[in-house]
Amino acid sequence: MQNLNDIHDAGGGRVPVVTVVTPAFRAARWIEGAIESVAAQRARGEVRVMHVIADGGPDDGTAAIVAHHAHPDTRYVRRPDSGPADAINRAFAEVPAECEFLAWLNADDLYAPDAIARAARTLLRHPKAAFAFGRCPVVDAEGAETRRFVTAFKNAWQLVSCHAAIRSLNYVCQPATLIRRSAWLRAGPLRTDLKAAWDYDLWLRLWKQGGAARIPGRKPTAFFRWTPDSISGSAWRRQFAEELAIARADAGRFAPTSLLHAAVVRGICLCYSRMNGT
């Protein structure tokens, strides 16, 4: 394989190397869309995107779909894991040292055009930032935008992004993030004991490694797919309970941000209960 340090753009500058990990478990229904959205990030050559598909499930046709979209910078790994966080941790631990940035894209989510390049430019402009995040509309199983008020609510919080704000609410949408690998190594891996909020736990730990930079502009960075069977669709009560516990552990149970987080969670759970008719 070509040495990653030898990849240069037309102007002679080194092209940033990004590794995207897609944890897959019985993902044949969605995986092609994820693969195509990652592949599209390579079009302009502004970044080199390595794509690792970590399949921890039985043979459901995912392998054949990956083979159909074979690319020198795409790797398919099939091995048992204890869940998506474990699969991501193991894949991140295996990336070459030359890789500067990390991301994960779940099999049912999608990148927007030029998303990774925009995120990489943001981190290059903010060399102290541990990660970058952008806008991320919610889409349904057919790809149509849904839950617009959730997106608008998070977008509003992103405008006032700071340590106190992220302790008060998880407004960072995981598919729309890019992580500096050096910060990941300092912060440590994803917590595999959490079911639904291991991304939020990571954001708080990364914040202590340099904070976050918001990807400028109104264009989406990624699209988060919500379905009744997804983790966010079936385990949202546990997700918000875990997030509150994480925020309290980070700031203190009676810290102002923890009290605000508890109030926000109560309001969100009430809205979700009404939406879901529960």
C-alpha positions in Angstrom: 0.0 0.0 0.0 1.2 3.5 -0.7 2.7 5.3 2.3 0.0 7.7 3.6 2.6 10.4 4.1 3.3 10.3 0.4 -0.2 11.5 -0.6 -0.1 15.1 -1.8 -2.5 17.5 -3.5 -1.9 19.2 -6.8 -0.2 22.1 -4.9 2.3 19.8 -3.2 0.7 20.0 0.3 0.0 16.8 2.2 -3.6 15.6 2.0 -5.2 14.9 5.4 -5.9 11.2 6.0 -9.3 10.3 7.6 -10.5 6.9 8.7 -14.2 6.4 8.8 -15.5 3.3 10.6 -18.9 1.9 9.9 -20.1 -0.7 12.5 -22.4 -3.1 10.9 -24.8 -5.7 12.3 -27.4 -7.2 9.8 -26.9 -4.0 7.9 -27.6 -5.2 4.3 -30.6 -2.9 4.0 -28.6 0.3 4.6 -25.0 -0.4 4.0 -24.9 0.5 0.3 -26.0 4.1 1.1 -23.4 4.5 3.7 -20.6 3.2 1.4 -21.7 5.4 -1.4 -21.8 8.5 0.8 -18.3 7.8 2.1 -17.0 7.1 -1.5 -18.4 10.4 -2.6 -16.1 12.2 -0.1 -13.1 11.1 -2.2 -14.3 12.9 -5.3 -12.4 16.2 -5.0 -9.2 14.7 -3.6 -9.0 17.2 -0.7 -8.9 14.4 1.8 -7.9 10.7 1.6 -10.7 8.7 3.2 -10.0 5.2 4.5 -13.3 3.3 5.1 -13.4 0.4 7.5 -16.6 -1.6 7.6 -16.6 -3.7 10.9 -19.3 -6.4 10.6 -20.1 -8.2 13.8 -23.2 -10.0 12.6 -24.1 -13.1 10.6 -23.8 -13.2 6.8 -26.9 -11.2 5.7 -25.5 -10.1 2.3 -23.4 -7.2 3.6 -20.2 -8.8 2.5 -21.4 -9.1 -1.1 -22.5 -5.4 -1.2 -19.2 -4.3 0.2 -17.4 -6.4 -2.5 -19.5 -4.8 -5.2 -18.2 -1.4 -4.1 -14.6 -2.5 -3.7 -12.0 0.3 -3.4 -8.3 0.2 -2.4 -9.1 2.4 0.6 -12.1 0.4 1.8 -11.5 -2.5 4.1 -14.1 -5.1 5.3 -13.5 -6.7 8.7 -15.9 -9.5 9.9 -15.5 -10.6 13.5 -17.6 -10.9 16.6 -17.9 -7.8 18.8 -19.9 -6.8 21.9 -21.7 -4.0 20.1 -21.0 -0.9 17.9 -18.8 0.8 20.5 -16.6 -2.2 20.8 -16.4 -2.5 17.0 -15.4 1.2 16.7 -12.8 1.0 19.4 -11.1 -2.0 17.9 -11.1 -0.4 14.4 -9.8 2.9 15.6 -7.0 1.1 17.5 -5.8 -0.4 14.2 -5.6 2.7 12.1 -2.1 3.7 10.9 -0.3 6.4 12.8 -0.3 8.7 9.8 -4.1 9.0 10.0 -4.9 12.4 11.4 -8.7 12.3 11.8 -11.3 9.7 12.8 -15.0 9.4 12.4 -17.7 6.7 12.5 -20.8 6.5 10.4 -23.4 4.1 11.3 -24.6 1.8 8.5 -28.0 3.6 8.3 -26.6 7.2 8.3 -25.3 9.2 5.4 -22.7 11.9 4.8 -23.7 15.1 2.9 -21.5 16.0 -0.1 -18.1 17.3 0.8 -18.8 16.8 4.5 -15.5 15.3 5.5 -13.4 17.9 3.6 -15.4 20.7 5.3 -14.9 19.1 8.7 -11.2 18.6 8.0 -10.8 22.2 7.0 -12.5 23.3 10.2 -10.0 21.2 12.3 -7.1 22.5 10.3 -8.2 26.1 11.0 -8.7 25.3 14.7 -5.5 23.2 15.6 -6.4 23.0 19.3 -9.9 21.7 18.8 -10.4 18.0 19.7 -13.3 17.5 17.2 -15.5 19.3 14.8 -19.3 19.1 14.5 -21.9 20.3 12.0 -25.6 20.2 11.2 -27.4 16.9 10.9 -31.0 16.7 9.8 -33.0 13.7 10.8 -34.4 11.4 8.0 -36.8 8.5 8.0 -36.4 5.0 6.5 -37.1 6.4 3.0 -34.6 9.3 3.4 -37.2 12.0 3.8 -36.5 14.7 6.4 -38.5 14.3 9.6 -38.5 15.7 13.2 -37.5 19.1 12.0 -38.1 20.7 15.3 -35.4 18.4 16.9 -32.9 19.5 14.2 -33.9 23.2 14.8 -33.5 22.8 18.5 -30.0 21.3 18.2 -29.0 23.9 15.6 -29.9 26.7 18.0 -27.8 25.2 20.8 -24.9 24.7 18.4 -24.8 28.5 17.9 -23.9 29.0 21.6 -21.6 26.0 21.8 -19.3 26.0 24.8 -18.4 23.6 27.7 -21.4 24.7 29.8 -23.7 24.2 26.9 -22.6 20.7 26.1 -22.9 19.7 29.8 -26.5 21.0 29.7 -27.6 19.2 26.5 -26.2 16.8 23.9 -26.6 19.0 20.8 -23.8 17.3 18.9 -25.1 14.8 16.3 -22.6 12.0 16.0 -22.7 11.3 12.2 -21.7 15.0 11.7 -18.5 14.9 13.7 -14.8 14.5 12.9 -12.3 13.7 15.7 -8.6 14.6 15.9 -6.9 11.2 16.4 -4.4 12.6 18.9 -7.3 13.9 21.1 -9.0 10.5 20.8 -5.8 8.8 22.1 -5.7 11.2 25.1 -9.4 10.9 25.9 -9.6 7.1 25.6 -12.0 4.8 23.8 -15.8 4.6 23.8 -17.5 3.2 26.9 -18.9 -0.2 26.0 -21.0 -0.4 29.2 -23.3 2.3 27.8 -26.2 1.3 25.5 -27.1 4.6 23.9 -25.0 7.6 25.1 -21.4 6.5 24.5 -21.1 9.3 22.0 -22.1 12.0 24.5 -19.7 10.6 27.1 -17.0 10.9 24.5 -17.9 14.5 23.6 -17.5 15.5 27.3 -14.1 13.8 27.5 -12.9 15.3 24.2 -14.0 18.7 25.4 -11.3 18.5 28.0 -8.7 17.8 25.3 -9.3 21.0 23.4 -13.0 21.6 23.0 -14.9 21.5 19.7 -15.2 23.6 16.6 -18.4 24.1 14.7 -18.3 23.5 11.0 -19.4 26.9 9.5 -22.4 27.4 7.2 -25.9 26.1 7.0 -25.3 23.1 4.8 -25.8 19.7 6.5 -22.7 17.7 7.3 -24.6 14.3 7.6 -28.1 12.8 7.9 -29.1 10.9 10.9 -31.6 8.1 10.2 -34.4 7.6 12.8 -36.5 4.5 12.7 -38.6 2.8 15.4 -36.0 0.0 15.5 -32.9 2.1 15.8 -31.2 2.7 19.2 -32.5 6.3 19.3 -36.0 5.1 18.2 -36.3 2.1 20.6 -34.1 3.1 23.6 -34.6 6.9 23.8 -35.6 6.8 27.4 -32.4 5.0 28.3 -30.4 7.3 26.1 -31.6 10.4 27.9 -31.2 8.8 31.3 -27.6 7.8 30.4 -26.9 11.3 29.2 -28.1 12.9 32.4 -26.0 10.5 34.5 -23.0 11.3 32.4 -23.5 15.1 32.7 -23.9 14.8 36.5 -20.7 12.7 36.7 -18.8 15.2 34.7 -20.0 18.4 36.4 -21.5 17.3 39.7 -25.0 16.3 40.6 -26.1 19.7 41.8 -24.1 21.8 39.3 -26.2 24.4 37.5 -25.5 22.6 34.2 -26.7 19.3 35.7 -29.9 20.9 37.0 -30.5 22.5 33.6 -29.8 19.1 31.9 -32.4 17.4 34.1 -35.0 20.0 33.2 -34.2 19.8 29.5 -34.4 15.9 29.6 -37.8 16.1 31.3 -39.1 18.4 28.5 -37.6 16.3 25.7 -39.0 13.0 27.2 -42.5 14.6 27.4 -42.3 15.7 23.8 -41.1 12.2 22.7 -43.8 10.5 24.7 -46.5 12.6 22.9 -44.9 12.0 19.5 -44.8 8.3 20.1 -48.2 8.0 21.7 -46.7 6.5 24.9 
